[in-house]
Amino acid sequence: MKLEGSCHCGAVTFAVNSRTPYPFNRCYCSKCRKTGGGGYSINIMGEYPTLEVTGADAITVYRSANNHRGAYEADGLGFSRRHFCKICGTTLWIYNPNYPEFVYPCATAIDTPLPRTDEISHNMLGYKPDWIPVPDGPEHAHNTYYPEGGIEQWHRDRGLYEED
């Protein structure tokens, strides 16, 4: 599936191919909450080699010096690069050079209609503040940290992975 996205002010637009377009994965870690401006963020996965960007001069990148895994590059910053529009502040995508084949667009930046799933994975609940409610029920998996598997495996397990 080809995903198209943009920032709020329109300075940045992008497109990326995704075999895993279901926005099922909510992350409650402090980085996702604070950089996304909400109680959680929803990242999906795209194929980094297919990423096309217009307006790259309006993008800024943030790397955190604080992560729960304690894994940092030689400069003391984390591996993940969070890309934002430096004009309007929209969170666009995350890229980690340890996984060079993937990019993680924020679902809120995607303009293409995304497929819906009633099954939600609530991750990093060990970092969630008490004021954020999390739904219960069989369609809501609760994970203190990251669950086993990942975005691709979740799609494969449900027959939702888009093969060539």
Buried (B, 14 or more C-beta within 10 A) or exposed (E): BEBBBBBEEBBBBBBBBBBBBBBBBBBBBBBBBEBBEBBBBBBBBBBBEEBEBEBEEBBEEBBBEEBEEEEBEEEEBBBBBBBBBBBEEBBBBBBBEEBEEBBBBBBBBBEEEBEEBEEBBBBBBEBBEEEEEBEEEEEBBBBEEBBEEBBEEBBBEEEBBEEE
